[in-house]
Amino acid sequence: MNILQISQLTCGYSTENVLQNLDLAMTQNEILCLLGASGCGKTTLLKSIAGLQDISQGKILFNEQNLAGLPVEQRQIGVIFQDYALFPHLTVKENIAFGLQKKKAAEKTEIIEKMTALVRLTGLLERYPHELSGGQQQRVAIARALACKPRLLLLDEPFSNIDSQVRYQMIDEIKDILKSQQIPAIFVTHSKEEAFAFADKLAIMDKGKIVQVGDADLLYQMPINKFVAEFLGNVNYLTCRITSDRSFNSVIGEYTFTQPLTFSNGKSISVGQNVHWLVRPQSFQIHLDEQGSGIISKKRFLGPYFQYDVNIGDECFMVQSPKNFPLDAQVRLNYKCTAPVLFDI
């Protein structure tokens, strides 16, 4: 069941609309990532849900309640900003307690103790933000947001200020906290690596619209268009000619499939048509072959694998493999594929 339903949302600044007729839904206890390049509307969408941005048209329903016109403080939505927005003149304890003014002293103390234990801040309550590391400041921001028992948590670039060495540890910790407290969350990032690690589901954004929504592995393997394919990772496009409704010919061979071929967006393909076949660099199989049509023109060692540029005729393909092949070696490429991702040229 959807707890958040956004329909035909349009909003922006001055005369320019940043979001255009946007639709989005999320389910209970889900962590949803808004992923896209800078300026695509991610933060504007987050602010619209929080009530920090006026909307021109459309609906935002949370548990079937229309949030339009509802004051920020009545939405029961927690927000963690990129810079954490901690009050520098308040201690950790006072920051966590900031939204608990209406609580009785005993209840306030109980909540602070619970949040402190939950985010592992024991012993730091009397410190000020400038005395904390980036990771500790983030924990304070999370504790402050969760202390008010939000129905939904919004996080804007939550890991951008965290050192890369501890970033994924923090991602795991925050994900565990959200799951244990059964709090759904939406977070914004431009990093696909953070999105893959943190989110249950991705919503890819471009120019104020949602392009594709789904599980990370599905979007990576079956992107709906070239924008999504390229945003989520390195790509190769092999030009192929459709030879029947279930087969095509490419520079690495003839391929036949059990199901009729269609474009990734569901549109039909005609026999004789030229198309682009998406193959990720790590999906190729590469073999030394004196009769092979490929030549390794560049070679880079990248730790877990080698990355090769393989020239076949006038085309060049990126190939990743743990095997160490010599430069200028003659090779053969192939790809075991049951459901090809095809795009119009």
C-alpha positions as CSV (number, residue, x, y, z in Angstrom):
1,M,0.0,0.0,0.0
2,N,1.3,3.5,-0.9
3,I,1.8,5.8,2.0
4,L,2.9,8.7,-0.2
5,Q,1.2,9.5,-3.5
6,I,2.3,12.5,-5.5
7,S,0.2,13.3,-8.6
8,Q,0.8,15.9,-11.4
9,L,3.0,18.0,-9.1
10,T,4.2,21.3,-10.7
11,C,6.2,23.9,-8.8
12,G,9.2,26.2,-9.1
13,Y,10.6,29.6,-8.5
14,S,9.3,32.9,-9.9
15,T,8.1,32.2,-13.5
16,E,10.1,29.0,-14.0
17,N,8.7,25.6,-13.2
18,V,11.3,23.2,-11.8
19,L,9.0,20.3,-11.5
20,Q,6.6,19.5,-14.3
21,N,3.5,17.2,-13.8
22,L,5.5,14.9,-11.6
23,D,4.1,11.6,-10.3
24,L,5.6,9.5,-7.6
25,A,4.6,6.9,-5.0
26,M,6.2,5.1,-2.1
27,T,5.2,2.3,0.2
28,Q,5.4,1.8,4.0
29,N,8.9,1.5,5.5
30,E,10.6,2.0,2.1
31,I,13.8,4.0,1.6
32,L,13.4,5.8,-1.7
33,C,16.2,7.7,-3.4
34,L,15.7,10.7,-5.7
35,L,18.7,10.3,-8.0
36,G,19.8,12.8,-10.6
37,A,22.2,15.4,-11.7
38,S,22.5,18.8,-10.0
39,G,19.6,21.1,-10.9
40,C,17.1,18.4,-12.0
41,G,14.6,19.2,-9.2
42,K,15.5,16.7,-6.5
43,T,15.8,19.2,-3.6
44,T,12.7,21.1,-4.8
45,L,10.7,18.0,-4.7
46,L,12.0,17.3,-1.2
47,K,11.1,20.8,0.0
48,S,7.6,20.5,-1.6
49,I,6.9,17.3,0.5
50,A,8.2,19.0,3.6
51,G,6.1,22.1,3.1
52,L,9.1,24.4,2.5
53,Q,8.2,25.0,-1.2
54,D,4.8,26.2,-2.5
55,I,3.3,24.1,-5.3
56,S,1.5,25.5,-8.3
57,Q,-0.7,22.4,-9.0
58,G,-1.0,18.8,-8.2
59,K,-1.5,16.8,-5.0
60,I,0.7,15.4,-2.3
61,L,-1.1,12.8,-0.3
62,F,0.4,11.1,2.8
63,N,-1.7,8.3,4.2
64,E,-4.5,9.7,2.0
65,Q,-4.2,13.1,3.7
66,N,-3.7,16.1,1.4
67,L,-0.7,18.0,2.6
68,A,-1.5,21.0,0.5
69,G,-1.7,24.1,2.7
70,L,-0.8,22.1,5.8
71,P,1.8,24.0,7.9
72,V,5.3,22.4,8.2
73,E,4.9,21.7,11.9
74,Q,1.7,19.7,11.4
75,R,3.0,17.4,8.7
76,Q,5.1,15.2,11.1
77,I,7.9,15.0,8.5
78,G,11.5,15.2,9.6
79,V,14.1,16.8,7.5
80,I,17.9,16.4,7.6
81,F,19.7,19.0,5.5
82,Q,23.0,18.6,3.7
83,D,24.8,20.8,6.3
84,Y,22.8,19.2,9.2
85,A,21.6,22.7,10.3
86,L,22.6,22.1,13.9
87,F,22.4,25.1,16.3
88,P,26.1,26.0,17.0
89,H,25.3,27.6,20.3
90,L,23.4,24.5,21.7
91,T,24.9,21.3,23.0
92,V,24.2,17.9,21.6
93,K,21.5,17.4,24.2
94,E,19.9,20.7,23.5
95,N,19.9,20.2,19.8
96,I,18.2,16.8,20.2
97,A,15.6,18.3,22.5
98,F,14.9,21.3,20.3
99,G,11.6,20.0,19.0
100,L,10.4,18.6,22.3
101,Q,9.5,21.9,24.1
102,K,5.9,20.7,24.7
103,K,7.0,17.5,26.3
104,K,7.2,17.1,30.1
105,A,10.7,17.0,31.6
106,A,10.7,13.3,32.4
107,E,9.4,12.4,28.9
108,K,11.9,14.7,27.3
109,T,14.7,13.1,29.2
110,E,13.5,9.6,28.3
111,I,13.4,10.5,24.6
112,I,16.8,12.1,24.6
113,E,18.3,9.0,26.3
114,K,16.6,6.7,23.8
115,M,17.8,8.7,20.8
116,T,21.3,9.0,22.2
117,A,21.6,5.2,22.6
118,L,20.1,4.6,19.2
119,V,22.6,6.8,17.3
120,R,25.5,6.0,19.6
121,L,26.1,9.5,21.1
122,T,26.5,8.4,24.7
123,G,29.1,10.6,26.4
124,L,28.8,13.5,23.9
125,L,25.6,15.2,25.2
126,E,27.4,18.3,26.6
127,R,29.6,18.9,23.5
128,Y,28.9,21.6,20.9
129,P,28.6,20.9,17.2
130,H,32.1,22.3,16.4
131,E,33.6,19.8,18.8
132,L,32.2,16.8,16.8
133,S,33.3,15.0,13.7
134,G,31.2,15.1,10.5
135,G,29.8,11.6,11.3
136,Q,28.9,12.6,14.9
137,Q,27.2,15.8,13.7
138,Q,25.1,13.7,11.3
139,R,24.1,11.4,14.2
140,V,22.9,14.4,16.1
141,A,20.8,15.6,13.2
142,I,19.3,12.1,12.9
143,A,18.6,11.9,16.6
144,R,16.9,15.4,16.5
145,A,14.8,14.4,13.6
146,L,13.7,11.0,15.0
147,A,13.0,12.5,18.5
148,C,9.8,14.0,17.1
149,K,8.6,10.6,15.9
150,P,8.2,11.7,12.2
151,R,5.9,9.8,9.9
152,L,8.4,10.3,7.1
153,L,12.1,11.3,7.1
154,L,13.6,13.4,4.3
155,L,17.4,13.6,3.8
156,D,19.1,16.0,1.4
157,E,22.5,14.8,0.3
158,P,23.0,13.2,3.8
159,F,26.4,11.7,3.1
160,S,28.2,14.4,1.1
161,N,30.1,15.8,4.1
162,I,31.2,12.4,5.4
163,D,34.7,11.2,4.8
164,S,34.7,8.5,2.1
165,Q,36.4,6.0,4.5
166,V,33.5,6.0,6.9
167,R,30.7,6.9,4.5
168,Y,29.4,3.4,3.8
169,Q,29.6,2.5,7.5
170,M,27.3,5.5,8.1
171,I,25.0,4.4,5.3
172,D,24.6,1.0,6.9
173,E,24.1,2.5,10.4
174,I,21.4,4.9,9.3
175,K,19.6,2.3,7.2
176,D,19.5,-0.1,10.2
177,I,18.1,2.7,12.4
178,L,15.3,3.6,9.9
179,K,14.4,-0.1,9.4
180,S,14.4,-0.8,13.2
181,Q,12.2,2.2,13.8
182,Q,10.0,1.4,10.8
183,I,10.3,5.0,9.4
184,P,10.0,5.5,5.7
185,A,12.5,7.9,4.1
186,I,13.3,9.8,1.0
187,F,16.8,10.9,0.3
188,V,18.4,13.0,-2.3
189,T,21.8,12.3,-3.9
190,H,23.7,12.6,-7.2
191,S,25.8,9.6,-6.3
192,K,24.7,6.3,-7.8
193,E,27.0,4.5,-5.4
194,E,25.3,6.0,-2.3
195,A,21.9,5.3,-3.9
196,F,22.7,1.6,-4.6
197,A,23.9,1.1,-1.0
198,F,21.2,3.0,0.8
199,A,17.9,2.8,-1.1
200,D,15.3,0.1,-1.5
201,K,14.1,1.8,-4.6
202,L,15.4,4.5,-7.0
203,A,13.5,7.3,-8.7
204,I,15.7,8.7,-11.5
205,M,15.1,12.4,-12.2
206,D,15.9,14.6,-15.2
207,K,14.7,18.1,-16.0
208,G,12.0,18.2,-13.3
209,K,10.5,14.8,-14.1
210,I,10.7,11.2,-12.9
211,V,12.2,9.2,-15.7
212,Q,12.1,5.7,-14.2
213,V,11.3,4.2,-10.8
214,G,12.3,0.7,-9.6
215,D,14.8,-1.5,-7.7
216,A,18.4,-0.5,-8.3
217,D,19.4,-3.7,-10.0
218,L,16.4,-3.6,-12.3
219,L,17.1,0.0,-13.4
220,Y,20.8,-0.9,-13.9
221,Q,20.1,-4.0,-16.0
222,M,16.9,-2.7,-17.8
223,P,17.1,1.1,-18.1
224,I,14.2,2.6,-20.0
225,N,16.3,4.9,-22.0
226,K,19.9,6.0,-22.7
227,F,19.8,8.7,-20.0
228,V,19.1,6.2,-17.3
229,A,21.6,3.7,-18.7
230,E,24.4,6.3,-18.8
231,F,23.6,7.9,-15.5
232,L,23.9,4.5,-13.7
233,G,27.1,3.3,-15.2
234,N,29.5,2.9,-18.1
235,V,27.9,1.8,-21.3
236,N,28.6,0.3,-24.7
237,Y,26.2,0.7,-27.6
238,L,26.6,-2.0,-30.3
239,T,24.9,-1.1,-33.6
240,C,22.8,-4.1,-34.6
241,R,20.6,-4.9,-37.6
242,I,17.3,-6.7,-36.8
243,T,17.2,-9.9,-39.0
244,S,13.9,-11.3,-37.6
245,D,11.5,-10.6,-34.9
246,R,13.8,-12.6,-32.5
247,S,17.3,-12.1,-33.8
248,F,19.8,-9.5,-34.8
249,N,23.3,-9.3,-36.2
250,S,26.1,-7.3,-34.5
251,V,29.9,-6.9,-34.8
252,I,30.4,-9.7,-32.2
253,G,28.0,-12.1,-33.9
254,E,24.5,-13.2,-34.6
255,Y,22.1,-13.5,-31.7
256,T,18.8,-15.3,-31.5
257,F,16.3,-15.0,-28.6
258,T,13.2,-16.9,-27.4
259,Q,11.0,-13.8,-27.1
260,P,10.2,-11.2,-29.7
261,L,12.5,-8.2,-29.6
262,T,11.2,-4.8,-28.5
263,F,12.8,-1.5,-27.5
264,S,13.4,-1.0,-23.7
265,N,10.5,1.4,-23.6
266,G,8.2,-1.3,-25.0
267,K,7.9,0.1,-28.5
268,S,8.0,-2.4,-31.4
269,I,11.0,-3.0,-33.7
270,S,10.8,-3.7,-37.4
271,V,12.9,-6.3,-39.3
272,G,15.7,-4.6,-41.1
273,Q,15.9,-1.8,-38.6
274,N,19.2,-0.7,-37.1
275,V,19.2,-0.4,-33.3
276,H,21.6,0.2,-30.4
277,W,22.3,-2.8,-28.1
278,L,23.3,-1.9,-24.5
279,V,26.2,-3.9,-23.1
280,R,27.8,-3.0,-19.8
281,P,31.7,-3.2,-19.8
282,Q,31.7,-6.1,-17.3
283,S,29.1,-8.1,-19.2
284,F,31.4,-8.8,-22.1
285,Q,33.3,-12.1,-22.2
286,I,36.8,-11.5,-23.6
287,H,39.1,-14.3,-25.0
288,L,42.5,-14.3,-26.6
289,D,41.9,-15.5,-30.2
290,E,44.2,-15.2,-33.2
291,Q,41.1,-15.2,-35.4
292,G,39.3,-12.6,-33.3
293,S,38.1,-9.4,-34.7
294,G,39.1,-7.2,-31.7
295,I,42.4,-5.5,-30.9
296,I,43.2,-4.2,-27.4
297,S,44.2,-0.6,-28.0
298,K,44.3,0.6,-24.3
299,K,44.7,-1.1,-21.0
300,R,44.2,0.2,-17.4
301,F,44.7,-1.7,-14.2
302,L,41.9,-0.6,-11.8
303,G,42.4,-2.9,-8.8
304,P,39.7,-5.6,-9.0
305,Y,39.8,-5.7,-12.7
306,F,41.5,-4.5,-15.9
307,Q,39.7,-2.1,-18.2
308,Y,40.4,-2.4,-21.9
309,D,39.5,-0.5,-25.0
310,V,38.8,-3.0,-27.7
311,N,38.7,-1.9,-31.3
312,I,36.5,-3.8,-33.7
313,G,36.6,-2.2,-37.1
314,D,35.7,1.5,-36.7
315,E,34.1,0.9,-33.3
316,C,35.7,0.9,-29.8
317,F,34.2,-0.8,-26.8
318,M,35.0,-0.6,-23.1
319,V,35.6,-4.0,-21.5
320,Q,36.3,-4.9,-17.9
321,S,37.8,-8.2,-16.9
322,P,39.9,-9.7,-14.0
323,K,42.1,-11.4,-16.6
324,N,45.3,-9.7,-17.6
325,F,45.7,-9.5,-21.4
326,P,48.6,-7.9,-23.2
327,L,48.2,-4.6,-25.1
328,D,47.7,-5.0,-28.8
329,A,46.4,-8.6,-28.3
330,Q,43.9,-10.0,-30.8
331,V,40.7,-11.0,-28.9
332,R,37.2,-12.2,-29.4
333,L,34.2,-10.6,-27.5
334,N,30.9,-12.3,-26.8
335,Y,28.0,-11.8,-24.4
336,K,25.6,-14.3,-23.0
337,C,22.3,-12.5,-23.1
338,T,18.7,-13.7,-22.6
339,A,16.9,-10.3,-22.8
340,P,18.8,-7.6,-24.7
341,V,18.3,-3.9,-23.9
342,L,17.7,-2.2,-27.2
343,F,17.4,1.5,-27.9
344,D,16.5,3.4,-31.1
345,I,19.4,5.1,-32.8
